[in-house]
Structures are given as C-alpha cells and as structure tokens.
Amino acid sequence: MSRPSVLRSDPGATAASGTSAPAGALSQYVIKIVSRCDLSCDHCYVYEHPDQSWRRQPRTMAPATVAAAARRIAEHASTHRLAAVRVVLHGGEPLLAGAAGLAAIAAELRRQLDPVTHLDLRMQSNGVLLTEEIAEVLVGYGVKVGISLDGDRAANDRHRRYANGASSHTSVLRALALLRRPEYRPAYAGILCTVDLANDPIEVYQALLAEDPPHIDFLLPHANWDRPPPRPDGVATPYGDWLLAVHRRWTADGCPVPIRMLDSLHSTAAGGTSRTEAVGLDAADLAVIETDGSYEQVDSLKSAFDGAPATGLDIFADRIDDVAAHPMIAVRQAGLAGLSSTCQSCPVVRQCGGGLFAHRYRTGSGFDNPSVYCRDLTHLIRSMGAPAVPSPRAAAPDGPGRADAGADALDPTVLDDLGTGHGNDDSVDQLAAIHLAKTRALLVALSPAMAELPVAAAAWAVLVGLDVAAPEVVRDVLGHPFVRRWAHRCQDRPTPVHLGHVAAVAAAAAIRAGATAELVVPVRDGVLSLPTLGTLTLPGADAAMVSVDADGFRVRVNDDVVTVRPDSAQHPPGWRPARRMSLEGSSLLIEDADPYRDCYQDLAVTPRLTAAEAVGWARQVGRALQRIDAEAPGYAPGMRAVLRAVVPLRPDRGGRQRSAAAATAFGAVAVTPAPDDAALAVLLVHEVQHLKLNGVLDVCELVDRRDTRRLVVPWRDDPRPVDGVLHGTYAHLAVADVWRRRPGAAAGAHFRRYRGWTDGALDALLGLGALTAAGERFARRMRATVDRWA
C-alpha cells in the first residue's frame, strides 16, 4: 500500500497544478479504484492501523461509480471555475485494475474533465505489477505514476513484502527501470520513501538517487500521541536527525533532484508555498472517493481511530460542495487559525504548519495538538539554515569545454538576417557554432564533478586527447542534440548515472576517429548507447569494457565479448546502428534510441522503430525536405545547418498532429507521424524556427526578464509570457510564408490565418515595451517581412 505523495504541486509543474483552490472549493482528489493490495506492508495505514473500513469496500470501483465520480468533479470544477484539478488513482494497489481497467478509468476521467479543466492525472503504486502494456496505457492517457521504494533491498524489505514474506524489491526495481526508458519516462512522477530509523539515511538517499527519479518524497511513518513512533532511548530528535543527514548530503551533492519535504521547508522559509501536506500552512483542498463512491477526508486519518476519515457523504447523493463544507475539512483549510495554541505561538509555525494533520491526534483533545513529530520538525527546520541552491561548478582551463573563438557572441548583421524569418548560410552556421560552444562550456562546468568519478575521469581524459588529435570528430559528436541535453541533465542532477555517460560520448568519438582507447562505459537498463553510432543490447549488465581500435570496437561483459565494425553491413546480435539518412552534403538521424531524447514535456517518444518503420520515416522526412527546398527555399539553409535529428513521437490519442523543440536539445525536432510530406514540411519549418530562436537567445537577450506581464494570443487558450509570444510569432511567420507559396484556396486560408496571428502578435510585442533594444530590432525585421507580403 502506498501513500498519496503526489497530491501537492510539483516544482516546475504549475501548468498542471497551479495554485490551491479558492475558498470553499476542492481541487485535489484521491480515487480508490481498488481496495485490496498485492503486498502486505506492516506499516500500511489502510490495513494495519485502527480504521478497518477497507473490509466493507468493494474490491474494485464499478464503471458507474467511476463515471459518477468524474461527473461530480467536473461539476465542481465548472461551478468554481477551477483552472486545474489533480486526480490520483489509488488503492489498495491500483495496478490490480489491470491495463484494460486502467485505460477505461483514465478514458472516462479524461472524457468528462478535459473539456472543463486541466486534468493532472496521477497514480501512486508499489510498482510490482507494472508492465509494458500498463506503461503504454499510462503514457497514452497522460498518467504520471509515483512508485514506493524505501531504499536498497535490506531497507525496502523491512516493511514492503508479500504476505508470504517474499521480497518485493526486485519487482519494484524492474518497474523503475521500465519508467526510466525514454518512451515511458513521461509517466515517471517520482519515488515515495517512508523513513525508518533502522535504515542508514545516506544509503537510502543514494539508493533512491540511483533510480534517476524526477522527485523524491520522504514521509514520516504514520503515528500520533496515542500510538507514538519508535524512538531510540536517549535520542531526542531521531527523525529530525535522519532527515537532516539527508539534507546535508543532498546539499553537498548540489541538490541533484527535488526532495519535496526539504524543498517545501526552504520555500516556506522564504515566504513561499509548500509542496506537501506534511508541512506549511497552505489550505488542504483534498477529498478521497472510496471504491463504493463514499467521500472521505485525507487517507492518513485512518491511522488515528476507526471511522476518522468518514464524512457520511457519497457521490450519488452529495455534491463536492457538501464535502468542502464538512467541519473537519474546514479546519484543515483554516491555516494558522486551525492549529493548536501551542503551534500558533511557535516561531517556526509558518514552515512546520503543525505537521501532518493525522500526526496531531490524541484521545480527549482530538487534533488540537502539535504533531507527535514536533521536536523533530523543529530541530530539522532550525538546523537546515539558509535555502539550498545547486552548487556552482568550477570551470576547467582547457579540454573539450573550451569555446570556439567568437562563437559566444552574435553579430548584429546576423540578428538582422535571422529577423527576416529565414536567414542565410552564414547566419545559421553561427547559431550552430553557438550551440557547440554552449555544449563545450557545459562540459567544462561538469569536469570537476567528473574528476571525482573514476569512470567519468578516464573518459574525460580520452575526450581531451581526441579534441586535439581529431577535433572534427569531437565537434560532430558534441554537436549531437542529446549530448547537450545530457550535459544539462548532469548540471541539474550530477549523479554517477548521468556523469558516467561521458564515457559513452568519449567512446563514440574514439570509434569514429579510429583511435585506440579502452573505457568502462555504463549500461542503462540493459542498453549500451553510443551517441551518433547506435546501441548494443546487454541484458543484465550495469557496465561494459569498450575497447576501440582502427577496425572497430569490442564490448566485454564478464567473459562475453561482442565485436562491432560500424562500417560493416554485417552486425552482431544486439547491435542496432543509428538510423542515419543521407542528405546533400550532410546526414540526418531518425533518433529513436538515445536515452536523453525524452525532453519534450508531456509528449512521449516512441520505442525503437522497426526497420520498416525507420525506412518509412526516412522517406517521408526526405520528401518533406525536398518540398521545403522547392516551396520555401529561404528556409532551406536553416534546415540543413540546424536540423541534426528527427525524433519520432507517439501518435496523439486525440489524433492531433504534435511537434516540439527543446532549448536544451538544439538541432532536434520531435514529431508525431504526419499524414503526408506536405504536413511534415510545415512542422519541420515551424520547429526549426524555435531552434533558431533558441540559438539566438543563447547569447542575446531579446526580452526584459523583469517584465512578468502576459499576453493573450489567438493560438493559445492561456495568456503567454512575452518570450513565449516572441517564439510563437517567429514560428508562425515562417509557417505563413510556407502557406503563402502553396497554391489553392485551402493554402490561402491557412496563409491568411497565420499572417493574421503574426501581424497581431507583432503589434502587441512592439507596443508593450517589454523587449530589449535587440528585441525591438529583431521584431521590426519581422514586421518588415510581414508588411512586404501585404
């Protein structure tokens, strides 16, 4: 059984969660789709604590109940004009519903809620039943799943076991490996870990970090004044000490991953909001819907007394407004006024918030008490000190990080040329040079961290040598879009898993240069990935020795050796060369394998394509580029110089054509399958415009960053920041130009729509006063282009 750790907004996820609901409204829901579990965790608050109401619940939620729950939430969101709601599928163990059951539930929720509000759909699971089939459902319906894991095998197995005592650890790690795969990573929400004093905090932290989670959430075990948590004799604040040890190591590591409780304490210290119900004074705006349709309060109340979470209301007879008016929920929305007098007078109350509501219970005084962890939380808050920030990385004096001379500045004539919408060869070549310089600079910044990791240090030395001996090869490998993306990921989370990937980069450069080298290269999820070259499947391996010479390379894992000759038409089992298509004077990758290609927010990349699928993609991309050459020759130089990879995306479940570009993956465009090459040509032009503007913004400020105003634009439902409007305008300028050159009434209609969007947005941008001098110059060049069309 897992706790609903995904209830508060994640850092960086404001589009999904926004701010808390207005007074009298609820914006977060836990829906119990299954009331039983496949594990028998002895610390579970549902089955092992005083409230035993689960015994009276149906095992699964009926389709009619799901429909009624969705209808009530949609009704409430519409009445209160909620911009977003979060729904967490829960249990028991929700994966017991199976792939078909989960798909039906997610589809019904999306059907009723998507037209009304933004639905942030989540799930909390123990993960042991996660399969590729279920992962496909999660990605297909936009469901993010949090997985419960208490550390390494010994730590996890203290509590999270099957009823027969068997370990669940291997199954959980298998689920996490599945979620780390690029095609399923959009469904990976994070890891939930329950604190146990018997487990070493640093070992637990490192075990969780090794799973590369987007977030970590540490929970104090559910306890109260009637059932206090275990404490060693003579230790006043053992839980505070445990979390403080994690905080110190996390801070020393540069805060490589968000930790919800620690981030929340820093945020509230600075006057911000909390990201968890466990601390802070933010109003609780949550309701639980059980499998029989009854409304309950927050689930953790089951640890207080039998019947504690009950409301006496249900979805068939009662509105959610009635739940929001329940006295106990009203208390939890009262902030400081809803706390005990002891808490109200405490100097750290705005950070602590009285602790988790369930942890305040005592027979006789109810919840009008401080948390049973009061001393621990106070000690933790006072000892944490100033807000944590990522540690700066010192720069190395030389090596592959040195920037090419002149590549970190933008000539004004280049800015003028790009401002017309397309740009000549010299202009786009400078953008490519800027991208390479940025990648090099990132590697410089990471080199001190690499030096502390033997695998990375050895690879860095090889890369430094190759940068002197074969600079063109190193330049080409570092120019791969997802090498820069990888470096950004390391900057955000400098973990051994990510830092070790430099060995794959160095090995790829050595192989392409025909140099002699021997490197230990990490293997992720059974796959050795070499940027620009391909992948080798190595089931069960964590690392491999890669030996390179002029004839190719050999990969050794224990006593098994695989020899690969990249230029040969014959490939050993498991080797999958990169999907490379030849263009005039260059080549382009159909990138379906790089482990760092999952950088397009809610858009999921495809798994590895079949040979036939790859051929189909290459043919259509080739035809689309030919159309651009013929129809929009002004944009062809940018396409040839900037575009290095096309990333296939999964088809959109609503049938929409989707595409994306990422600032940290310069040179790559991600697209869903297009109906024809004409449609794909438009998408490629659109996204390469974003790449070009990202290249400009790498070195040139176009927008006053202090201006936080937003503009309403016709191509989006939500008001956009100024830089977002500038991006959209630059992309639509090019799309309008493409449609302008195509014959027919339909093309004319498309042209008029995109020209109108561009024209109005330019008026707004130039009249707002939010652009820098360079930004004004750039926008006026776009204005001149549009005016020439008229």
ZAMARGU-4260 file (C-alpha; in steps of 0.2 Angstrom, whole numbers, plus 5000, padded with zeros to 4 digits):
<rodrens>
0) 5000/5000/5000 | 5007/5017/4995 | 5003/5034/5002 | 4997/5048/4991 | 5013/5058/4989
5) 5008/5066/4973 | 4995/5077/4980 | 5003/5094/4980 | 5010/5103/4966 | 5027/5098/4959
10) 5041/5111/4957 | 5040/5116/4939 | 5023/5109/4936 | 5012/5125/4938 | 5003/5121/4922
15) 4996/5105/4929 | 4993/5111/4947 | 4993/5129/4948 | 4989/5137/4965 | 4977/5130/4978
20) 4958/5131/4975 | 4948/5146/4980 | 4939/5145/4997 | 4925/5133/4998 | 4932/5123/4983
25) 4942/5107/4982 | 4955/5104/4968 | 4963/5088/4973 | 4956/5070/4973 | 4961/5053/4978
30) 4950/5040/4969 | 4952/5022/4976 | 4950/5012/4961 | 4955/4996/4971 | 4953/4992/4989
35) 4965/4977/4991 | 4984/4976/4989 | 4996/4963/4982 | 5009/4967/4996 | 5007/4966/5015
40) 5017/4980/5021 | 5017/4981/5040 | 5017/5000/5041 | 5002/5002/5030 | 4989/5014/5037
45) 4975/5007/5027 | 4977/4989/5033 | 4987/4989/5049 | 4980/5004/5058 | 4964/5007/5068
50) 4952/5011/5054 | 4947/4995/5045 | 4933/5001/5034 | 4943/4994/5019 | 4935/4977/5024
55) 4917/4984/5019 | 4923/4991/5002 | 4920/4983/4985 | 4937/4976/4979 | 4936/4987/4963
60) 4927/5003/4958 | 4912/4999/4947 | 4912/5009/4930 | 4896/5018/4935 | 4905/5024/4951
65) 4920/5030/4941 | 4908/5039/4929 | 4898/5047/4944 | 4915/5052/4952 | 4921/5060/4936
70) 4904/5069/4934 | 4905/5076/4952 | 4922/5083/4950 | 4918/5091/4933 | 4903/5099/4940
75) 4913/5106/4955 | 4927/5112/4943 | 4914/5120/4932 | 4905/5129/4946 | 4921/5136/4954
80) 4930/5139/4938 | 4945/5129/4943 | 4959/5131/4930 | 4966/5113/4935 | 4962/5098/4946
85) 4973/5084/4951 | 4966/5066/4952 | 4977/5052/4960 | 4972/5034/4956 | 4975/5025/4972
90) 4971/5009/4982 | 4975/4997/4989 | 4986/4994/4974 | 4978/5002/4958 | 4988/4991/4946
95) 4977/4977/4951 | 4964/4985/4940 | 4975/4979/4925 | 4979/4988/4909 | 4961/4987/4902
100) 4953/4993/4918 | 4966/5007/4920 | 4963/5013/4902 | 4944/5013/4905 | 4945/5023/4921
105) 4958/5036/4913 | 4947/5037/4897 | 4931/5041/4907 | 4940/5054/4918 | 4948/5062/4903
110) 4931/5062/4893 | 4922/5071/4907 | 4936/5083/4914 | 4946/5088/4899 | 4933/5099/4892
115) 4930/5108/4908 | 4948/5110/4916 | 4966/5105/4915 | 4966/5087/4922 | 4983/5082/4930
120) 4980/5063/4931 | 4992/5054/4943 | 4994/5037/4951 | 5003/5030/4967 | 5008/5012/4966
125) 5020/4999/4974 | 5025/4996/4956 | 5027/4977/4957 | 5013/4974/4943 | 5019/4987/4931
130) 5021/4980/4913 | 5025/4987/4896 | 5006/4986/4892 | 5002/4996/4908 | 5015/5008/4904
135) 5008/5011/4887 | 4991/5015/4895 | 4999/5027/4907 | 5008/5037/4893 | 4993/5036/4881
140) 4982/5044/4894 | 4994/5056/4902 | 4995/5047/4919 | 5010/5050/4930 | 5014/5037/4942
145) 5024/5038/4959 | 5032/5022/4965 | 5035/5017/4983 | 5053/5012/4987 | 5061/5013/5004
150) 5079/5011/4999 | 5090/4996/4994 | 5085/4978/4996 | 5088/4977/5015 | 5079/4994/5018
155) 5064/4991/5007 | 5061/4973/5014 | 5060/4979/5032 | 5042/4983/5028 | 5037/4981/5009
160) 5035/4962/5007 | 5022/4950/5000 | 5010/4941/5013 | 5022/4926/5012 | 5037/4936/5017
165) 5045/4937/5000 | 5054/4952/4994 | 5046/4965/4983 | 5062/4974/4979 | 5067/4966/4963
170) 5050/4969/4956 | 5050/4987/4961 | 5067/4990/4953 | 5060/4982/4937 | 5046/4994/4937
175) 5058/5009/4939 | 5069/5003/4925 | 5054/5002/4914 | 5049/5020/4919 | 5067/5026/4915
180) 5065/5021/4897 | 5063/5036/4886 | 5046/5030/4879 | 5039/5029/4896 | 5048/5042/4906
185) 5034/5055/4904 | 5024/5043/4916 | 5038/5044/4929 | 5032/5055/4943 | 5045/5051/4957
190) 5048/5040/4972 | 5040/5039/4989 | 5050/5033/5003 | 5044/5030/5021 | 5058/5035/5034
195) 5064/5020/5045 | 5077/5024/5059 | 5084/5007/5056 | 5090/5012/5039 | 5105/5022/5036
200) 5099/5039/5028 | 5113/5041/5016 | 5112/5024/5009 | 5093/5026/5007 | 5096/5043/4998
205) 5109/5035/4987 | 5098/5020/4983 | 5084/5032/4978 | 5095/5043/4968 | 5102/5029/4958
210) 5084/5026/4951 | 5085/5044/4942 | 5068/5050/4949 | 5060/5066/4944 | 5056/5069/4963
215) 5059/5061/4979 | 5047/5062/4994 | 5051/5056/5011 | 5037/5053/5023 | 5037/5051/5042
220) 5029/5035/5047 | 5011/5037/5052 | 5010/5039/5071 | 5001/5050/5084 | 5001/5054/5103
225) 4991/5038/5106 | 5002/5027/5095 | 5019/5037/5095 | 5033/5032/5083 | 5048/5021/5090
230) 5062/5031/5096 | 5079/5025/5102 | 5082/5029/5121 | 5091/5045/5124 | 5089/5052/5107
235) 5078/5067/5107 | 5075/5070/5089 | 5080/5055/5079 | 5068/5058/5064 | 5074/5076/5063
240) 5092/5069/5063 | 5089/5056/5050 | 5081/5069/5038 | 5095/5082/5042 | 5108/5069/5037
245) 5099/5068/5020 | 5098/5086/5019 | 5117/5089/5022 | 5122/5076/5009 | 5109/5082/4996
250) 5115/5100/4998 | 5133/5094/4996 | 5128/5085/4980 | 5121/5101/4973 | 5103/5097/4976
255) 5103/5085/4961 | 5084/5080/4962 | 5069/5089/4971 | 5065/5082/4988 | 5048/5088/4992
260) 5048/5090/5011 | 5065/5098/5010 | 5061/5110/4996 | 5045/5114/5005 | 5053/5119/5021
265) 5065/5130/5011 | 5051/5138/5001 | 5040/5142/5016 | 5056/5149/5025 | 5057/5162/5011
270) 5038/5166/5012 | 5033/5154/4998 | 5021/5139/4997 | 5023/5121/5002 | 5023/5107/4990
275) 5017/5094/5003 | 5003/5092/5015 | 5015/5087/5028 | 5022/5104/5032 | 5017/5123/5029
280) 5001/5132/5032 | 4993/5130/5014 | 4975/5125/5015 | 4971/5107/5012 | 4959/5106/4997
285) 4958/5087/4996 | 4944/5074/4996 | 4945/5055/4994 | 4932/5044/4985 | 4932/5026/4990
290) 4928/5011/4979 | 4909/5012/4984 | 4908/5030/4980 | 4908/5037/4998 | 4918/5053/5001
295) 4931/5053/5014 | 4944/5065/5021 | 4963/5063/5019 | 4968/5045/5019 | 4981/5046/5033
300) 4967/5049/5045 | 4964/5030/5045 | 4979/5030/5057 | 4970/5040/5070 | 4955/5030/5075
305) 4941/5019/5067 | 4930/5030/5056 | 4941/5045/5057 | 4941/5049/5039 | 4922/5046/5036
310) 4911/5060/5031 | 4894/5051/5029 | 4893/5058/5011 | 4894/5049/4994 | 4895/5054/4976
315) 4877/5048/4971 | 4868/5059/4984 | 4880/5073/4988 | 4890/5087/4979 | 4908/5090/4982
320) 4902/5107/4989 | 4895/5097/5003 | 4911/5089/5006 | 4921/5105/5006 | 4909/5112/5020
325) 4912/5097/5031 | 4919/5104/5048 | 4935/5094/5048 | 4939/5099/5031 | 4935/5117/5035
330) 4948/5116/5050 | 4961/5110/5038 | 4958/5125/5027 | 4959/5137/5041 | 4978/5139/5041
335) 4986/5146/5057 | 4969/5148/5065 | 4966/5129/5064 | 4981/5125/5074 | 4983/5122/5092
340) 4988/5137/5103 | 5005/5129/5106 | 5008/5129/5087 | 5001/5146/5085 | 5014/5154/5096
345) 5029/5143/5089 | 5042/5153/5079 | 5044/5140/5066 | 5025/5138/5063 | 5025/5145/5045
350) 5037/5132/5040 | 5031/5117/5050 | 5012/5121/5049 | 5009/5110/5064 | 5015/5095/5054
355) 5003/5082/5045 | 4986/5083/5052 | 4984/5065/5056 | 5000/5066/5067 | 4992/5078/5079
360) 4979/5066/5086 | 4977/5062/5104 | 4962/5054/5113 | 4952/5068/5123 | 4959/5083/5113
365) 4957/5076/5095 | 4968/5085/5083 | 4970/5101/5093 | 4988/5097/5097 | 5006/5099/5089
370) 5012/5085/5079 | 5019/5070/5088 | 5035/5074/5077 | 5035/5092/5084 | 5053/5091/5091
375) 5060/5083/5076 | 5052/5095/5064 | 5058/5110/5075 | 5076/5103/5075 | 5076/5100/5057
380) 5070/5117/5052 | 5082/5126/5064 | 5097/5116/5058 | 5093/5117/5039 | 5098/5136/5039
385) 5098/5145/5023 | 5089/5139/5007 | 5098/5126/4997 | 5104/5130/4980 | 5113/5120/4967
390) 5132/5121/4970 | 5142/5131/4957 | 5153/5121/4946 | 5171/5127/4943 | 5177/5128/4925
395) 5192/5119/4919 | 5205/5129/4910 | 5206/5118/4894 | 5199/5102/4885 | 5184/5099/4875
400) 5175/5113/4885 | 5185/5127/4878 | 5173/5138/4867 | 5177/5142/4849 | 5183/5159/4847
405) 5169/5171/4843 | 5156/5158/4845 | 5148/5166/4861 | 5143/5182/4853 | 5130/5186/4839
410) 5135/5199/4825 | 5121/5212/4823 | 5120/5208/4805 | 5116/5190/4809 | 5102/5196/4821
415) 5095/5207/4806 | 5096/5192/4794 | 5088/5180/4806 | 5074/5193/4810 | 5068/5192/4792
420) 5062/5174/4796 | 5074/5163/4787 | 5092/5168/4787 | 5107/5164/4776 | 5120/5150/4777
425) 5132/5161/4787 | 5119/5166/4800 | 5113/5149/4803 | 5131/5142/4804 | 5134/5155/4818
430) 5120/5148/4828 | 5127/5130/4826 | 5144/5137/4832 | 5135/5144/4847 | 5127/5128/4851
435) 5143/5119/4851 | 5151/5132/4862 | 5137/5130/4874 | 5139/5111/4875 | 5158/5113/4877
440) 5155/5126/4891 | 5143/5114/4900 | 5157/5100/4899 | 5169/5112/4907 | 5157/5116/4921
445) 5155/5097/4924 | 5173/5092/4923 | 5177/5094/4942 | 5162/5083/4946 | 5168/5070/4933
450) 5186/5071/4941 | 5178/5063/4957 | 5171/5048/4947 | 5184/5036/4940 | 5174/5031/4925
455) 5170/5048/4920 | 5188/5055/4924 | 5195/5042/4912 | 5183/5046/4899 | 5186/5065/4901
460) 5205/5062/4898 | 5201/5052/4882 | 5190/5066/4876 | 5203/5079/4880 | 5216/5070/4869
465) 5204/5067/4855 | 5199/5085/4854 | 5217/5088/4850 | 5220/5073/4838 | 5203/5073/4830
470) 5194/5089/4833 | 5182/5087/4818 | 5176/5071/4825 | 5174/5078/4843 | 5165/5093/4836
475) 5152/5081/4827 | 5149/5070/4842 | 5147/5085/4854 | 5135/5093/4841 | 5123/5079/4843
480) 5107/5087/4851 | 5106/5075/4865 | 5124/5077/4871 | 5120/5094/4876 | 5103/5088/4883
485) 5113/5075/4893 | 5125/5089/4899 | 5110/5099/4905 | 5103/5084/4914 | 5120/5082/4923
490) 5120/5100/4928 | 5103/5098/4936 | 5107/5081/4943 | 5126/5077/4944 | 5123/5059/4949
495) 5135/5045/4944 | 5122/5038/4932 | 5122/5054/4922 | 5140/5059/4924 | 5146/5042/4918
500) 5138/5044/4901 | 5153/5055/4897 | 5161/5038/4894 | 5148/5034/4880 | 5152/5051/4872
505) 5171/5048/4873 | 5169/5030/4866 | 5158/5036/4852 | 5172/5049/4847 | 5186/5037/4848
510) 5176/5024/4837 | 5173/5037/4824 | 5191/5043/4825 | 5198/5026/4823 | 5208/5029/4839
515) 5214/5017/4852 | 5205/5018/4868 | 5199/5007/4882 | 5184/5013/4893 | 5172/5007/4905
520) 5155/5013/4899 | 5139/5012/4910 | 5125/5002/4903 | 5107/5009/4907 | 5093/4997/4908
525) 5102/4984/4898 | 5107/4995/4884 | 5124/5002/4879 | 5121/5019/4870 | 5134/5027/4859
530) 5129/5044/4853 | 5128/5046/4834 | 5133/5027/4832 | 5120/5016/4839 | 5115/5004/4854
535) 5120/4987/4859 | 5108/4977/4870 | 5117/4969/4885 | 5104/4961/4896 | 5108/4962/4915
540) 5124/4972/4913 | 5127/4988/4923 | 5144/4992/4914 | 5154/4986/4900 | 5173/4987/4894
545) 5173/4995/4877 | 5190/4993/4868 | 5192/5003/4852 | 5205/5002/4838 | 5206/5006/4819
550) 5195/4991/4814 | 5180/4994/4826 | 5177/4990/4844 | 5174/4976/4856 | 5162/4976/4871
555) 5166/4964/4885 | 5154/4960/4900 | 5162/4947/4911 | 5168/4933/4899 | 5156/4938/4885
560) 5164/4948/4870 | 5154/4956/4856 | 5164/4964/4841 | 5156/4978/4831 | 5163/4985/4815
565) 5151/5000/4812 | 5155/5001/4793 | 5151/4983/4790 | 5135/4978/4783 | 5135/4963/4795
570) 5130/4967/4813 | 5132/4955/4828 | 5116/4951/4838 | 5110/4965/4849 | 5119/4979/4839
575) 5107/4992/4832 | 5116/5006/4821 | 5109/5023/4822 | 5096/5027/4809 | 5105/5039/4798
580) 5098/5046/4781 | 5110/5054/4769 | 5106/5072/4763 | 5116/5083/4750 | 5132/5086/4759
585) 5126/5080/4776 | 5116/5067/4785 | 5101/5067/4797 | 5097/5055/4811 | 5080/5047/4814
590) 5084/5047/4833 | 5074/5033/4841 | 5087/5026/4853 | 5096/5040/4863 | 5092/5039/4882
595) 5091/5058/4883 | 5079/5061/4870 | 5064/5061/4882 | 5064/5080/4884 | 5048/5086/4876
600) 5037/5088/4892 | 5021/5078/4890 | 5025/5071/4873 | 5031/5053/4873 | 5044/5047/4862
605) 5042/5031/4853 | 5052/5015/4857 | 5065/5009/4845 | 5057/5008/4827 | 5056/4993/4817
610) 5067/4993/4801 | 5052/4995/4790 | 5046/5010/4801 | 5063/5018/4801 | 5063/5017/4782
615) 5046/5025/4781 | 5051/5039/4792 | 5067/5042/4782 | 5057/5043/4766 | 5044/5055/4772
620) 5057/5066/4780 | 5067/5066/4764 | 5051/5071/4754 | 5047/5084/4766 | 5064/5092/4765
625) 5063/5092/4746 | 5046/5101/4747 | 5055/5114/4758 | 5069/5116/4745 | 5056/5119/4732
630) 5042/5129/4741 | 5052/5139/4754 | 5070/5140/4748 | 5074/5154/4760 | 5072/5142/4775
635) 5082/5128/4767 | 5099/5134/4773 | 5092/5134/4791 | 5085/5117/4789 | 5102/5110/4783
640) 5113/5119/4795 | 5102/5117/4811 | 5092/5101/4809 | 5103/5086/4815 | 5089/5074/4821
645) 5071/5070/4820 | 5063/5061/4835 | 5048/5051/4832 | 5034/5054/4844 | 5020/5043/4849
650) 5003/5047/4839 | 4992/5059/4849 | 4977/5049/4857 | 4966/5063/4850 | 4973/5062/4833
655) 4981/5079/4833 | 4997/5082/4824 | 5010/5087/4838 | 5028/5093/4836 | 5041/5100/4848
660) 5058/5108/4850 | 5068/5109/4866 | 5081/5123/4870 | 5092/5110/4878 | 5092/5099/4863
665) 5097/5111/4849 | 5096/5103/4832 | 5082/5090/4836 | 5064/5091/4831 | 5051/5079/4838
670) 5035/5075/4828 | 5021/5063/4828 | 5018/5053/4812 | 5012/5065/4799 | 4998/5061/4786
675) 5009/5067/4772 | 5026/5075/4767 | 5017/5092/4765 | 5011/5092/4783 | 5028/5086/4789
680) 5036/5100/4779 | 5026/5113/4789 | 5030/5105/4805 | 5049/5105/4802 | 5049/5123/4797
685) 5039/5128/4812 | 5050/5119/4824 | 5067/5124/4816 | 5061/5142/4819 | 5060/5138/4838
690) 5078/5130/4837 | 5085/5146/4828 | 5077/5157/4840 | 5084/5147/4855 | 5101/5149/4847
695) 5099/5167/4847 | 5093/5168/4865 | 5108/5158/4870 | 5118/5173/4868 | 5107/5188/4865
700) 5093/5195/4877 | 5078/5200/4867 | 5066/5201/4881 | 5067/5211/4898 | 5067/5197/4910
705) 5060/5208/4924 | 5043/5210/4914 | 5031/5197/4920 | 5016/5203/4910 | 5007/5190/4899
710) 4998/5192/4883 | 4983/5184/4876 | 4986/5176/4859 | 4974/5168/4847 | 4984/5152/4845
715) 4983/5148/4864 | 4970/5147/4877 | 4981/5153/4891 | 4990/5170/4892 | 5008/5168/4887
720) 5024/5176/4894 | 5032/5189/4882 | 5046/5177/4877 | 5033/5163/4873 | 5024/5176/4862
725) 5040/5180/4853 | 5044/5162/4850 | 5026/5159/4843 | 5027/5174/4832 | 5044/5169/4824
730) 5037/5151/4821 | 5021/5157/4813 | 5030/5170/4802 | 5038/5155/4794 | 5023/5144/4793
735) 5013/5159/4785 | 5027/5161/4772 | 5026/5142/4768 | 5007/5143/4765 | 5009/5159/4755
740) 5019/5149/4742 | 5007/5135/4740 | 4993/5135/4728 | 4975/5133/4731 | 4961/5140/4741
745) 4965/5130/4757 | 4983/5136/4757 | 4977/5154/4755 | 4965/5152/4770 | 4980/5144/4780
750) 4991/5159/4775 | 4978/5172/4780 | 4976/5164/4797 | 4994/5163/4801 | 4998/5180/4794
755) 4984/5187/4805 | 4991/5179/4820 | 5009/5185/4816 | 5003/5203/4812 | 4993/5205/4828
760) 5006/5197/4839 | 5020/5209/4832 | 5009/5224/4836 | 5007/5218/4854 | 5025/5215/4856
765) 5031/5231/4849 | 5018/5241/4859 | 5021/5233/4876 | 5038/5240/4880 | 5045/5223/4886
770) 5058/5220/4873 | 5076/5225/4874 | 5084/5236/4861 | 5090/5220/4852 | 5072/5213/4854
775) 5064/5228/4846 | 5077/5227/4831 | 5073/5209/4829 | 5054/5211/4830 | 5054/5226/4817
780) 5063/5215/4805 | 5049/5203/4806 | 5037/5217/4804 | 5045/5222/4788 | 5044/5204/4781
785) 5025/5204/4785 | 5022/5221/4778 | 5031/5216/4762 | 5018/5202/4760 | 5004/5215/4761
</rodrens>
